[in-house]
Amino acid sequence: MKQGVDLKKIKSEILITLLGMYKGAGAGHIGSSLSCLDILVVLYFSQMRQNDKFILSKGHAAAVLYAVLNKKGNVSDEQLATYYKDGTYLPAHPPCGNNKINGVDFGTGSLGHGLSLATGLAFSAKLQKKDTKIYCVVSDGDCNEGSTWEAAMFAAQHKLDNLVVIFDNNKLQGFGRSEDVINLEPVIDKWKAFNFEVFEAKNGNDLDDLQKQFDSINKSKSDKPKCIVTRTLKGSGVSFMTDKLEWHYLPMNDDQFTQAISEVRGLDA
């Protein structure tokens, strides 16, 4: 872990920015961003080195990536204010073929494609003998797609130990509970069966728990690709959004925004 970094403070600041983005845009997918906010905070402010790469396969959570990149200085406040608006460089899903955003290498959001992209990057880095790690956040919906598991087989076959998959397992997706759409359990056994070294954050919205899993990965001597199954909650951090399917879609009204900001600021008290 990088010394002198207050991850809790960073998370609170990004969360306030993120809620403001969604309110200003009148946009949905808030719950999807909140479930993986902690993951991105640990990645970007504790784990990732300059040459490492990140792929957000669950592209509908693009807003949280933009907010994190804003905190890192890659996206300006002026750019961030245009999120989801006409003419923006920051659409609802990470854009394709656009070099205007420093830190977004690929367009994603059609679920099941992100891990293939990340695996290709990891394979390329291996061929070029680069000391580069590739991190990829996948969702429950991603893990319903066959292409995700094709990529996993390829990664294991080529011993891509520089690939780290983070499964944002919030157990909700667009049309209901994951167990009712396609039940992924026992998901840890599945990733192990695909020859990954598997770790579990039992509370994937806890910065300390996540940090421990990444620390374990950094100490690993295995030549297998890695996977952290993070047991998260959609809408984590805002009481009325937590574990609620409707916050896959809904925008906030004025009262809801005020309440959400009040709750987050209470975390700083």
Summary of the structure (lengths in Angstrom):
residues: 269
radius of gyration: 17.4
end to end distance: 24.9
largest distance: 53.3
contacts: 907
relative contact order: 0.16
helix: 47%
strand: 12%
